[in-house]
Amino acid sequence: MDGVTAVILALALLLAWLVTALLVPPVERLCLRQGWVARPGGRRLHARPTPKVGGIAIYGGVMVTLLLSFALSHVPLLQRSAIETLRLVLLLCGASVIFAVMWLDDMRELGPLPQLVAQLVAALIVVGPFLWDHTAYPDVLGMPTEARGIILTAFNIPILHQINLWQISPWLAIAATIFWIVWMSNTINFSDGLDGLATGISLIAALALALHAVRQGQYTIALVPLALAGACAGFLIFNFPPARIFMGNSGAHLLGFLLGVSAILGGAKLATALLVLGVPILDVAWLIVSRTLGGRSPAHAGRDHLHYRLQDLGLSPRQILLFYYSLSASFGLLGISDAGPLVKLIALLILALIVVLVLSYVTWRTRARQPTANKS
């Protein structure tokens, strides 16, 4: 990577940070004027009405940065092919759809089904022409590996090596892509229950995916997670506890959507994403199983998320953030390292063991405290 490319990538990160940070104050005023606020009570412990549609600022920071990146075609290492340009357009369209619907949900509470439909539509948009055109187009090396759309074509598994979904069935690749994007969207949304949590882990994940792309020489691909990282950093200034503003569903689902797509662009980086976001991903899986076994809908809101349980046990918001940030950063560094797939699989299993042990402990402590609370 030459000096010019490095400077441009750094400027992309800075621009997204600056635009988002500058947008937050007017967005705060807009929310207060329109009544788009989260009032004290329920699951949130904030003391005053707080603006809840901060996703507007995040969307603005990401969109401005990525739209301006179209002007970089004269920079040799940042020139996009026709297929790469198509993918970026699809990403921007899908992101706009999910942001718009979730913004409406922030104002009117549409419910789980409309949210799911929006996620599915956004995922189908990024799949794009691959829905009907399953042709393999030549890449820069002339090999037939490119698809007209954003698609999870293959991923690596230790011992079994690479699993090529495209060769098994294009429809399997499409289904896997949609599932992955929807899962990531909900993972970040589920983790948005504590000031600075969803923003911080998304920042760490975006930086890890950007560094992964840079190490592979995919500089145009790196622009997407860099724009996302900059937007998260700009928003975190105002969202760190005690938060002045919440991102809302419009911000949380947008972050999850962009992280999910970033992990697919330029070859699947699923191991990196899984390692960085392992704690919230496993928390969501735990919730789905426990709520289903308890006869409740997985979409039901409650205080059974890991971060809520840790808070109920007496940990401060900043201590909980330290726990999440530390695990995300530590395993994220391993994800972008040169460690082999087997090492990363072992690390993922260790991370899963840590999270399961923590979840089991807080569940036991919560149940142990309930009889005492009832007696009092």
C-alpha positions in Angstrom: 0.0 0.0 0.0 1.4 3.4 -1.0 1.3 6.5 1.1 -1.5 8.2 -0.9 -3.8 5.2 -0.4 -3.0 5.0 3.3 -3.8 8.7 3.7 -7.1 8.4 1.9 -8.1 5.4 4.0 -7.3 7.4 7.2 -9.2 10.4 5.8 -12.3 8.1 5.2 -12.2 7.1 8.8 -11.8 10.7 10.0 -14.5 12.0 7.7 -17.1 9.5 8.9 -16.2 10.4 12.5 -16.4 14.1 11.9 -19.7 14.0 9.9 -21.4 11.8 12.6 -20.1 13.9 15.5 -21.3 17.1 13.9 -24.7 15.6 13.1 -25.4 14.4 16.6 -26.2 17.8 18.2 -28.8 18.9 15.6 -30.3 15.3 15.7 -30.6 15.7 19.5 -32.5 19.0 19.0 -34.7 17.4 16.3 -35.6 14.5 18.5 -36.5 16.7 21.5 -38.6 18.9 19.2 -40.4 16.0 17.6 -40.8 14.0 20.9 -38.6 11.2 19.6 -37.3 10.4 23.1 -37.0 7.4 25.4 -38.6 8.2 28.7 -37.3 6.8 32.0 -38.7 3.5 33.2 -38.9 -0.1 32.1 -35.6 -1.7 31.0 -33.7 1.6 30.6 -32.3 3.2 33.7 -31.7 6.7 32.3 -32.9 9.6 34.5 -34.4 11.9 31.9 -36.1 11.8 28.5 -33.3 11.0 26.0 -33.3 11.4 22.2 -33.6 7.9 20.7 -33.1 8.3 16.9 -29.3 8.8 16.9 -29.2 6.4 14.0 -29.8 9.4 11.8 -26.3 10.7 12.6 -24.7 7.3 12.0 -26.5 6.9 8.7 -25.3 10.3 7.6 -21.7 9.7 8.5 -21.6 6.4 6.6 -23.5 7.6 3.6 -21.5 10.8 3.1 -18.2 8.9 3.3 -19.2 6.1 1.0 -20.8 8.4 -1.6 -17.6 10.5 -1.7 -15.6 7.4 -2.2 -17.0 7.3 -5.8 -14.7 10.2 -6.5 -11.6 8.1 -5.8 -11.5 6.3 -9.2 -8.4 8.2 -10.2 -6.4 6.7 -7.3 -4.8 3.5 -8.7 -5.2 1.2 -5.7 -8.8 2.5 -5.0 -10.2 2.0 -8.5 -13.4 -0.2 -8.4 -14.3 -2.7 -11.0 -17.8 -2.6 -12.5 -18.9 -5.4 -10.2 -17.4 -3.7 -7.1 -19.3 -0.5 -8.0 -22.5 -2.5 -8.4 -22.0 -4.0 -5.0 -21.5 -0.7 -3.3 -24.6 0.7 -4.9 -26.6 -2.4 -3.7 -25.1 -1.9 -0.2 -26.2 1.8 -0.1 -29.7 0.9 -1.2 -30.1 -2.0 1.2 -28.7 0.2 4.1 -31.2 3.0 3.2 -34.1 0.6 3.2 -33.4 -0.9 6.6 -32.6 2.5 8.1 -35.8 4.1 6.8 -38.1 1.2 8.1 -36.3 1.1 11.5 -36.6 4.9 11.8 -40.3 4.5 11.3 -40.2 1.7 14.0 -38.4 4.1 16.4 -41.3 6.5 16.0 -44.3 4.1 15.8 -43.1 0.7 17.1 -44.0 -1.4 14.1 -43.5 -4.7 15.8 -41.2 -7.8 15.1 -42.8 -8.9 11.8 -42.4 -5.6 9.9 -38.8 -5.4 11.2 -38.1 -8.9 9.9 -39.6 -8.1 6.5 -37.4 -5.0 6.3 -34.3 -7.1 7.1 -35.2 -9.7 4.5 -35.9 -7.0 1.8 -32.5 -5.3 2.6 -30.7 -8.6 2.4 -32.4 -9.4 -0.9 -31.4 -6.0 -2.3 -27.7 -6.6 -1.6 -27.9 -10.1 -3.1 -29.0 -8.1 -6.2 -28.8 -9.6 -9.7 -27.4 -12.9 -8.3 -31.0 -13.8 -7.5 -31.5 -14.5 -11.2 -27.9 -14.4 -12.7 -25.8 -17.2 -11.2 -23.0 -16.7 -13.7 -19.4 -16.7 -12.4 -17.6 -13.7 -13.8 -13.8 -13.3 -14.0 -12.0 -11.5 -11.2 -8.8 -9.4 -11.6 -6.8 -12.5 -12.1 -9.2 -13.8 -14.8 -10.5 -16.6 -12.6 -14.4 -17.1 -12.6 -15.0 -16.2 -9.0 -17.1 -13.0 -9.1 -20.8 -12.7 -8.7 -23.1 -9.8 -9.6 -24.2 -9.1 -6.1 -23.0 -9.5 -2.5 -23.1 -13.2 -1.8 -21.6 -15.6 0.8 -20.1 -18.0 -1.7 -17.8 -20.0 0.5 -16.2 -20.2 3.9 -13.4 -22.3 5.5 -13.8 -25.0 8.1 -10.8 -26.7 9.7 -10.3 -30.3 8.5 -13.1 -29.9 5.9 -11.3 -26.9 4.4 -13.4 -24.7 2.2 -17.1 -25.2 1.8 -18.2 -23.7 -1.5 -21.9 -22.9 -1.2 -22.1 -21.6 -4.7 -20.9 -24.9 -6.2 -23.3 -26.9 -4.0 -26.3 -24.6 -5.0 -26.6 -20.9 -5.8 -29.8 -20.9 -3.8 -28.0 -22.3 -0.8 -25.5 -19.4 -1.1 -28.4 -16.9 -1.3 -30.1 -18.5 1.8 -26.9 -18.4 3.8 -26.3 -14.8 2.8 -29.8 -13.7 3.9 -29.6 -15.7 7.2 -26.2 -14.1 8.0 -27.2 -10.5 7.4 -30.5 -10.9 9.3 -28.7 -12.6 12.2 -26.1 -9.9 12.4 -28.7 -7.2 12.2 -30.6 -8.7 15.2 -27.4 -9.4 17.1 -26.4 -5.7 17.3 -30.0 -4.7 17.9 -30.3 -7.1 20.9 -27.0 -5.8 22.3 -28.3 -2.2 22.3 -29.6 -2.1 25.8 -26.7 -0.5 27.6 -25.1 2.9 26.9 -22.1 2.5 24.6 -22.4 -1.3 24.2 -23.7 -1.7 20.6 -21.7 1.3 19.4 -18.4 0.1 21.0 -18.5 -3.5 19.9 -19.5 -2.4 16.4 -16.5 0.0 16.3 -14.1 -2.8 17.3 -15.7 -5.2 14.8 -15.6 -2.7 12.0 -11.9 -1.9 12.7 -11.0 -5.6 12.7 -12.8 -6.1 9.4 -11.1 -3.1 7.9 -7.6 -4.2 9.0 -8.4 -7.7 7.7 -9.2 -6.2 4.2 -6.2 -4.0 4.2 -3.9 -6.9 5.1 -5.3 -8.7 2.0 -4.8 -5.7 -0.2 -8.6 -5.1 -0.6 -8.4 -1.3 -0.1 -11.7 -0.5 -1.8 -13.4 -3.1 0.4 -11.8 -1.6 3.5 -13.6 1.7 2.9 -16.9 0.2 4.0 -15.9 -0.9 7.5 -13.7 2.2 7.9 -16.7 4.4 7.2 -18.7 2.4 9.7 -15.9 2.5 12.3 -15.6 6.3 11.9 -19.4 6.7 12.4 -19.4 4.6 15.5 -16.4 6.5 17.0 -18.2 9.8 16.3 -21.4 8.6 17.9 -19.7 6.9 20.9 -18.6 10.4 22.1 -22.3 11.1 22.9 -23.4 7.5 23.6 -20.8 6.5 26.2 -22.4 6.2 29.7 -24.2 8.3 30.7 -25.5 8.6 27.2 -26.8 11.9 25.8 -28.5 10.1 22.9 -29.5 6.6 21.9 -29.1 5.2 18.4 -32.5 3.5 18.3 -33.5 0.6 16.1 -32.6 2.7 13.1 -29.0 2.8 14.2 -28.7 -0.7 15.7 -30.1 -2.5 12.8 -28.0 -0.4 10.4 -24.8 -1.2 12.2 -25.6 -5.0 12.2 -26.6 -4.9 8.5 -23.3 -3.1 7.6 -21.2 -5.4 9.7 -22.9 -8.5 8.2 -22.3 -7.2 4.6 -18.7 -6.1 5.4 -17.9 -9.6 6.6 -19.0 -11.0 3.2 -17.4 -8.4 0.9 -14.2 -9.5 -0.8 -14.4 -13.1 0.5 -16.0 -14.3 3.7 -14.4 -13.0 6.9 -16.8 -14.9 9.1 -14.1 -16.1 11.6 -13.1 -12.5 12.3 -16.7 -11.4 12.7 -17.6 -14.4 14.9 -14.6 -13.8 17.2 -15.1 -10.1 17.6 -18.9 -10.4 18.1 -18.8 -13.7 19.9 -20.3 -12.4 23.1 -23.4 -10.8 21.7 -23.9 -13.6 19.1 -23.9 -16.3 21.8 -26.0 -14.1 24.0 -28.7 -14.0 21.3 -28.5 -17.7 20.7 -28.9 -18.3 24.5 -31.9 -16.0 24.6 -33.6 -17.7 21.6 -33.2 -21.1 23.2 -34.1 -20.0 26.8 -37.1 -17.9 25.7 -38.4 -20.7 23.4 -38.1 -23.3 26.1 -39.9 -20.9 28.4 -42.8 -20.6 26.1 -42.0 -16.9 25.1 -41.3 -15.4 21.7 -37.6 -14.8 21.0 -38.5 -11.3 19.9 -40.0 -10.6 23.4 -38.3 -7.7 25.2 -37.0 -8.4 28.7 -34.1 -8.1 31.1 -32.6 -11.5 30.4 -29.9 -10.2 28.1 -26.4 -10.8 29.5 -25.6 -7.1 29.9 -28.9 -6.6 31.9 -28.1 -9.6 34.2 -24.6 -8.3 34.9 -26.1 -4.9 35.7 -28.6 -6.5 38.1 -25.7 -8.3 39.8 -24.2 -4.9 40.7 -21.7 -4.3 37.9 -21.5 -0.7 36.7 -22.2 0.1 33.0 -18.5 0.9 32.5 -17.4 -2.4 34.1 -19.8 -4.3 31.7 -18.4 -2.3 28.8 -14.9 -3.2 29.8 -15.9 -6.9 29.8 -17.4 -6.8 26.4 -14.8 -4.5 24.8 -11.9 -6.6 26.2 -13.2 -9.9 24.9 -14.1 -8.3 21.5 -10.7 -6.6 21.0 -8.7 -9.6 22.3 -10.3 -12.2 20.1 -10.6 -9.7 17.2 -6.9 -9.3 17.1 -6.6 -13.1 16.8 -9.2 -13.0 14.1 -7.0 -10.7 11.9 -3.8 -12.5 12.8 -2.0 -15.0 10.6 -3.2 -17.9 12.9 -4.6 -20.8 10.9 -8.3 -21.8 10.8 -7.8 -24.5 13.4 -6.3 -22.0 15.9 -9.2 -19.6 15.2 -11.7 -22.4 15.7 -10.2 -23.3 19.0 -10.3 -19.7 20.0 -13.9 -19.5 19.1 -14.7 -22.6 21.2 -12.8 -21.0 24.1 -14.8 -17.8 23.7 -18.0 -19.8 23.6 -17.0 -21.6 26.8 -16.3 -18.3 28.5 -19.7 -16.8 27.5 -21.6 -20.0 28.4 -19.9 -20.1 31.9 -20.7 -16.4 32.5 -24.3 -16.9 31.3 -24.7 -20.0 33.5 -23.3 -18.1 36.5 -25.4 -15.0 36.2 -28.5 -17.2 35.6 -27.8 -19.2 38.8 -27.1 -16.0 40.7 -30.3 -14.4 39.4 -32.4 -17.3 40.4 -30.7 -17.6 43.8 -31.5 -14.0 44.5 -35.2 -14.3 43.6 -36.4 -16.1 46.7 -34.6 -13.6 48.9 -36.3 -10.7 47.0 -39.7 -12.3 47.3 -39.3 -12.8 51.1 -38.5 -9.1 51.5 
